[in-house]
Amino acid sequence: MKAIELSEYCGIDCLKIVEVEKPRPGANEILLKVRAAGINFAEMELMKGKYKIPKNPPFIMGFEASGVVAEVGSQVPLSRQAAPESELPSRPRRE
């Protein structure tokens, strides 16, 4: 699948499209087939190195997405599974 990766802290020019293995959702996670994604202010600052997170590049960007629920983990409540469309902030997995 395609993903947006931040290769270093130097602004928007350091974003690149990369091919990565499709993730499998954990027990309490939902895998979303993204139809739209955005970049928020914090991510713009993050790309410039002005907003610090405990992670060094390269890493996959993405805190906002909208799409269709593609897979669900074994412990996801039925109420979350039934929603055909979801808009939620993504949380990159902790590595």
GROMACS elastic network, one bead per residue, 0.5 to 0.9 nm:
[ bonds ]
;  ai    aj funct       b0    kb
    1    18     6  0.82051   500
    1    19     6  0.54694   500
    1    20     6  0.54717   500
    1    21     6  0.61788   500
    1    22     6  0.57369   500
    2    17     6  0.64370   500
    2    18     6  0.55873   500
    2    20     6  0.61937   500
    2    21     6  0.86265   500
    2    22     6  0.87333   500
    3    16     6  0.82282   500
    3    17     6  0.56518   500
    3    18     6  0.54112   500
    3    19     6  0.63450   500
    3    20     6  0.67734   500
    3    60     6  0.65971   500
    3    61     6  0.77374   500
    3    62     6  0.87644   500
    4    15     6  0.63973   500
    4    16     6  0.56229   500
    4    18     6  0.62521   500
    4    19     6  0.88757   500
    4    59     6  0.84301   500
    4    60     6  0.56683   500
    4    61     6  0.56441   500
    4    62     6  0.75933   500
    5    14     6  0.81220   500
    5    15     6  0.55637   500
    5    16     6  0.54001   500
    5    17     6  0.63107   500
    5    18     6  0.66026   500
    5    57     6  0.83490   500
    5    58     6  0.64227   500
    5    59     6  0.53874   500
    5    61     6  0.56290   500
    5    62     6  0.89715   500
    6     9     6  0.73844   500
    6    11     6  0.88999   500
    6    12     6  0.84854   500
    6    14     6  0.57294   500
    6    16     6  0.66884   500
    6    47     6  0.71191   500
    6    57     6  0.61263   500
    6    58     6  0.53620   500
    6    59     6  0.55917   500
    6    60     6  0.63113   500
    6    61     6  0.64119   500
    7    10     6  0.86300   500
    7    14     6  0.54926   500
    7    15     6  0.63738   500
    7    16     6  0.74024   500
    7    57     6  0.53772   500
    7    59     6  0.69102   500
    7    60     6  0.88988   500
    8    11     6  0.82370   500
    8    14     6  0.59852   500
    8    15     6  0.82638   500
    8    47     6  0.76091   500
    8    48     6  0.87287   500
    8    49     6  0.85103   500
    8    56     6  0.79832   500
    8    57     6  0.52223   500
    8    58     6  0.61888   500
    8    59     6  0.88225   500
    9    12     6  0.88863   500
    9    14     6  0.70605   500
    9    46     6  0.72935   500
    9    47     6  0.51514   500
    9    48     6  0.51497   500
    9    50     6  0.86611   500
    9    56     6  0.89201   500
    9    57     6  0.73934   500
   10    13     6  0.69099   500
   10    14     6  0.59318   500
   10    47     6  0.61065   500
   10    49     6  0.69312   500
   11    14     6  0.58640   500
   11    15     6  0.77791   500
   11    44     6  0.73507   500
   11    45     6  0.81115   500
   11    46     6  0.81714   500
   11    49     6  0.78674   500
   12    15     6  0.56007   500
   12    16     6  0.89900   500
   12    44     6  0.76195   500
   12    47     6  0.63939   500
   12    48     6  0.78210   500
   13    16     6  0.79626   500
   13    47     6  0.89707   500
   14    47     6  0.76212   500
   15    47     6  0.82204   500
   15    61     6  0.86002   500
   20    23     6  0.85398   500
   23    31     6  0.77079   500
   24    29     6  0.89039   500
   24    30     6  0.88893   500
   24    31     6  0.71707   500
   24    71     6  0.80390   500
   24    72     6  0.88550   500
   24    73     6  0.84256   500
   25    28     6  0.75924   500
   25    29     6  0.51373   500
   25    30     6  0.57519   500
   25    31     6  0.55993   500
   25    71     6  0.69780   500
   25    72     6  0.63074   500
   25    73     6  0.54558   500
   25    74     6  0.88752   500
   26    29     6  0.50674   500
   26    30     6  0.77283   500
   26    31     6  0.89335   500
   26    72     6  0.80833   500
   26    73     6  0.53824   500
   26    74     6  0.77704   500
   26    75     6  0.86693   500
   27    30     6  0.86204   500
   27    72     6  0.78203   500
   27    75     6  0.51127   500
   27    76     6  0.68499   500
   28    72     6  0.78369   500
   28    73     6  0.54029   500
   28    74     6  0.69087   500
   28    75     6  0.52031   500
   28    76     6  0.50876   500
   28    77     6  0.84846   500
   29    71     6  0.87012   500
   29    72     6  0.62398   500
   29    73     6  0.53063   500
   29    74     6  0.84825   500
   29    75     6  0.80634   500
   29    76     6  0.66146   500
   30    69     6  0.67844   500
   30    70     6  0.76361   500
   30    71     6  0.59873   500
   30    73     6  0.61662   500
   30    76     6  0.74806   500
   30    80     6  0.85180   500
   30    81     6  0.82310   500
   31    68     6  0.86323   500
   31    69     6  0.61147   500
   31    70     6  0.55703   500
   31    71     6  0.50357   500
   31    72     6  0.61622   500
   31    73     6  0.82584   500
   32    35     6  0.88585   500
   32    65     6  0.84442   500
   32    66     6  0.78294   500
   32    67     6  0.59539   500
   32    68     6  0.55838   500
   32    70     6  0.53510   500
   32    71     6  0.71302   500
   32    72     6  0.88462   500
   32    85     6  0.89605   500
   32    86     6  0.79337   500
   33    66     6  0.81983   500
   33    67     6  0.53889   500
   33    68     6  0.51791   500
   33    69     6  0.61955   500
   33    70     6  0.56497   500
   33    71     6  0.87415   500
   34    37     6  0.70310   500
   34    65     6  0.62951   500
   34    66     6  0.57178   500
   34    68     6  0.66633   500
   34    69     6  0.86962   500
   35    65     6  0.75998   500
   35    66     6  0.58972   500
   35    68     6  0.74364   500
   36    64     6  0.86404   500
   36    65     6  0.57868   500
   36    66     6  0.52875   500
   36    67     6  0.65878   500
   37    62     6  0.75590   500
   37    63     6  0.84233   500
   37    64     6  0.57992   500
   37    66     6  0.63625   500
   37    67     6  0.87534   500
   38    62     6  0.76082   500
   38    63     6  0.79218   500
   38    64     6  0.57399   500
   38    65     6  0.66116   500
   39    42     6  0.82232   500
   39    43     6  0.60390   500
   39    44     6  0.69169   500
   39    61     6  0.87497   500
   39    62     6  0.72410   500
   39    63     6  0.75757   500
   39    64     6  0.70871   500
   40    43     6  0.53257   500
   40    44     6  0.64061   500
   40    45     6  0.88880   500
   40    63     6  0.78975   500
   40    64     6  0.77305   500
   41    44     6  0.50359   500
   41    45     6  0.63388   500
   41    46     6  0.85077   500
   42    45     6  0.51169   500
   42    46     6  0.59888   500
   42    47     6  0.86642   500
   42    50     6  0.88853   500
   42    51     6  0.66781   500
   43    47     6  0.60920   500
   43    48     6  0.86732   500
   43    51     6  0.77821   500
   43    61     6  0.80252   500
   43    62     6  0.81570   500
   43    63     6  0.80675   500
   44    47     6  0.52725   500
   44    48     6  0.67169   500
   44    49     6  0.89681   500
   44    50     6  0.87529   500
   44    51     6  0.85579   500
   45    48     6  0.52107   500
   45    49     6  0.63670   500
   45    50     6  0.51064   500
   45    51     6  0.53086   500
   45    52     6  0.86974   500
   46    49     6  0.50140   500
   46    50     6  0.56018   500
   46    52     6  0.64368   500
   46    53     6  0.79541   500
   47    50     6  0.75826   500
   47    51     6  0.79770   500
   48    51     6  0.77191   500
   49    52     6  0.65746   500
   52    55     6  0.82149   500
   53    56     6  0.79970   500
   55    58     6  0.86913   500
   55    59     6  0.78989   500
   56    59     6  0.72765   500
   57    60     6  0.85596   500
   60    92     6  0.75636   500
   61    92     6  0.78180   500
   62    65     6  0.74038   500
   62    89     6  0.83315   500
   62    90     6  0.65737   500
   62    91     6  0.77869   500
   62    92     6  0.73085   500
   63    88     6  0.85088   500
   63    89     6  0.51775   500
   63    91     6  0.61999   500
   63    92     6  0.75485   500
   64    87     6  0.79603   500
   64    88     6  0.65405   500
   64    90     6  0.57637   500
   64    91     6  0.88132   500
   65    86     6  0.85822   500
   65    87     6  0.61917   500
   65    88     6  0.62445   500
   65    89     6  0.62958   500
   65    90     6  0.67201   500
   66    85     6  0.75776   500
   66    86     6  0.59084   500
   66    88     6  0.66279   500
   66    89     6  0.85246   500
   67    70     6  0.88213   500
   67    84     6  0.86266   500
   67    85     6  0.57836   500
   67    86     6  0.57883   500
   67    87     6  0.66805   500
   68    83     6  0.84333   500
   68    84     6  0.58221   500
   68    86     6  0.61483   500
   68    87     6  0.87564   500
   69    72     6  0.74530   500
   69    81     6  0.75138   500
   69    82     6  0.88326   500
   69    83     6  0.74282   500
   69    84     6  0.60381   500
   69    85     6  0.63317   500
   69    86     6  0.67822   500
   70    84     6  0.89071   500
   71    81     6  0.85345   500
   72    75     6  0.81894   500
   72    76     6  0.64126   500
   72    80     6  0.87517   500
   72    81     6  0.67086   500
   73    76     6  0.55432   500
   74    77     6  0.86988   500
   75    78     6  0.88802   500
   76    79     6  0.83427   500
   76    80     6  0.66696   500
   76    81     6  0.68951   500
   77    80     6  0.55246   500
   77    81     6  0.65563   500
   77    82     6  0.89965   500
   78    82     6  0.61388   500
   78    83     6  0.89951   500
   79    82     6  0.54852   500
   79    83     6  0.70636   500
   80    83     6  0.57892   500
   80    86     6  0.88729   500
   81    84     6  0.77394   500
   82    85     6  0.89650   500
   83    86     6  0.65661   500
   91    94     6  0.85763   500
   92    95     6  0.88710   500
